[in-house]
Amino acid sequence: MIHNKSTLPAGRLRLAAVLNEAGDVVRIDDAQSALDISRSEAGKLVWRWMKQGWLRRVGRGVYLPVPIEMLGSSHVLDDPWILVPGLFDPAYIGGRSAAEHWDLTEQIFNDIVVLTSRPVREKSRRLQGIRFSLKHIGEDRTFGTKSIWRGKSRILVSDIHRTMIDILDDPSLGGGIQHVSDCLSNYLTSRNRDDAALLGYASRLGNGAVLKRLGFLAERHPDGATLVGSCREHLTKGHAKLDPALDSPRLITRWRLRVPETWVRADDRD
């Protein structure tokens, strides 16, 4: 026998309408829009569904629908990326997480790196068993991203060139300078390599240390010669560290870059 959906209880119909509007992540605004009710009423309704077990709260005003087969379980999230827009927008996924997405690395990390224009009080947050590593950036620095779809959720991720610039700007986002160097090696041999895009993003970001690190690392790669020349042409004054997290006593004068002893080669002794 086929049942028309109008025979369902009114509460279930309203929930279905909200889930159809919201997709993978439910917010109070979704309930307000789908049901054409006040925000106060929508908030009370979402709270009631949460208490009944149909939704699980994962952040302030952000909920996940709980599949029937998962009721009573704390594990309801197949793809944690879908949480990022609701929790951190305006934001994008970047750093080592984006490096994995663009096949710049085969390493698997246990966190998701998010760059957000929202105030960041804690650099690390754990939600639904997932650790989010957060960095605040100004809205004027939110460029070089691509929209991707995960389920019904539209998510921003740094494109491959912005990913490289971000981890050169802040090596901690890339898992440390050695991993950044490994990612750059893969970038330089990738069919998606675009030196003009890379240098353009570096210029737009405006951190002179990026070109110093990029030139220094590219100099060590057989396919890096053209980048080396471009970086030298735009070298800024002052000294930077190869990786701010590492003790860097040695100065490579041609790059105005301080590096750890382990990064010094014979031809660096200038």
N, C-alpha and C positions, 0 to 999 in steps of 0.2 A: 504494500500500500504506500502511495506517495503522499506525504503530508506537506501542505503549503506552509511556508515559514510563518504565516500569520497565526497559525495555531500554537506557536511557541509562546511561553509566558512573556508578558510585556517587558519584564526586566531583562530577559535573555535577548529579546529583540533589540533593546537599547544598547546592550553590551556589544552585540554583533555589529550594530551601526557604528559604534565608536571604533571598534577594532578595524572595520573596513576603512574608516577615515584615517586611522592612525598608522596602520601597518605594523611594523615590528616593535615599535616603542610607543607607549601611550603617555600623553601629557594631558593636563587639565584642559588646555586649549583645544585639544582634539575632541574631548567630550562636549565642550561648550559649542564648538562649531558643528559637530555632527548632529547634535540634538537641539540646537538653537535654544539653549538655556543660558541662564546667567552663570558667571564664573563661580559664584558662591555655590550655586546648586550643583554645578559640574564637579566642584571640589568635593562636596559631600557624597556625591554619587560614586566618584572614583574611590574615595576612602571606604565606602561601604563594600564595593567590589573587592577591594584589597582585604578587608576583614573577612569576606566570604571565601577568599582563596582564589578568586579568578584573576587577580593581578598581584604582582609582587613588586614592592617599592625597591628601587635600586639607587635612587638619589632624590634630591629635593624636587618634588613635582614630576618625577620620572618613574614610570612603571613598565613592567614587562607582562604581557599576557601569559598565563600559565596554561599550557596544554593539558587536556583532561588526563592524559596518561602520566603527567608529571605532578599532579596534585599531591601535596604532602612532601614533595622532594625539594631540596634547596638548590638543585641544579636544573635551571630552566633556560640557560643561555647557551646556544650553540655558537653564536658569532658575537663576541664582545665588542667588535668594531661598531655595531649598531647603537651602542650606548653613547658614543662620542658626541653626536650632534645634540642630543637632549641634555647631556650633562655639562658640556663645555663650550658649545657654540657662542660666539664665532670661533671656530677652531678647525685644525686639520691634523691628520695623522702624519707624522714625519719621523725624522731621525732613523734609528735602526729598524723601527717597524716598517717604515716606507722602503728602506733598503731591502728588507726581506721581500716586500711586495714587488719590487722592480728587479728582483733577482741579482742584486748587487752583492749578496752574501748568501751562504748556505747555513749560516749560524741561525739557531732558533733561540729567541729571547723569551723570557717569562713575563714581560711587561709590554704595555702599549704606550708608545711615546706620543704625547699630544701637545701641540703648540696652540695656545689659546689667548685670545684678547681679554678674557675674563681675568679678574684679580686672582692670583694664585697664593693661597695661604699655606698650603702644604705642597711640596714638590712631588710627593707620592701619595696616592690614595688607593685603597683597596675596596672594590665593590664587586659583589657577586663572585668573590674568590679571584678576581682579576686585579692585577696591580697596574695602575695608570701612572706613568711618569710625566709630570706636567712642567711646561715652561711658558711663562708669560711673554707675549710679543705684542708690540703696538699694532693697531689695525692697519697702519700704513705699510707694515711689513708682511701682511698676509697676501702674498702673490705667488705665482708659480705653482698653482695647485690644479688638480684634476678631480672631477666628480666621478665617483664610481658607485655602482649599486650593489648593495649586499642585502639580498632579500628584497624587501620593499623600502629599504632605507637608502637615501642618498647621502653619501659620505665624501668629504673632501680629504684628499691625500696629496702630499707634496709630489710634484712630478719628479722624474729621475734627476733632472738638473738641479732643482731646488733642494732635493734630498741631499745631494753632494755638497751644495753650498751650506746648508744648515749644519751638517756634521763637520765641515771645515770651520765654520763659525764657532761651533761649540762641540769639541770632540767628545764630550761626555754623552751627547745625544746619539753619537755613533758607536758607543761602547768602548771609547778610548782610541787614541791616535793610531795604534797598530791596526785595529779593525777599520778605521777610517782609510788608512793606506790600502788595505786589502780591497775595500769597496771602490776606491779610486782606480786601482788596477783593473778591476772588472769593468768599470765605467769606460776607461780608455780603450778597451777592446770591444765595447758593446756597439751594436749596430745603431743604438739610440744616441751615441755620443754626438754632442753638438757643442763645440768649443765656444761659439758665439753666444749661445744661450747661457752657458756656464759663466762666462766672463761678464755677460750682461747682468745676470742675477747678482754676481759678486759686487759689481759696481753699484747696483741699486740698493743692496743691503748696507753698503757703506762702512764695512769693517775691514780696515787695511790688513789685519792679521789673516784674513781669508786668502788673499793672494800670496802672502808670504808662505803660508802653509801649503797652498796648492802648488806654487812654483817649486818649493823644496821637495815635495813628494813626487811631482811630475818629473823632476830632474833625475829621479831614481828609476824611471820607467822607460823602456825603449821606445814607447809610442808617445812620450810626453814632450818632445822637443818644441812643438809649436806653442804649447801652453807655457813652457818655460820662458820663451821670448816675450809673450804677451804679459805675463806676470811681472817680468823685470821692467817693462816699459811703464807700468803703473804702480810701482812700489812706493809705498808711503813712508814717511819718516817715522822714527821711533822703533823700539824693539818690541817684539811679541814672543810668546812662548809657543813652541810646537804643540804642547798640551799643557794647559794651565794646571792640571792635576798632578803633573810630574815635576820633580826636581830637575831643573834645566840649567846647569852651570856653564855650558859651552855656547858661545856666540858664533853663529855662522854669519859673518859680516855681509856677504853678498846678498843674503836674504833678510838681514836684520832680524834674525830669528834665534832665540835661545832654545837649545835642544838638550836632551839627556845625553850622557856620555855614550850610551849604547847606540845612539843614532849617528854618531860621528864616523865618517869614512875618511880614508886617506886624503881624498881630494877636497875634503871640507876644512882641512887645517890651513885656513887662510887668515 
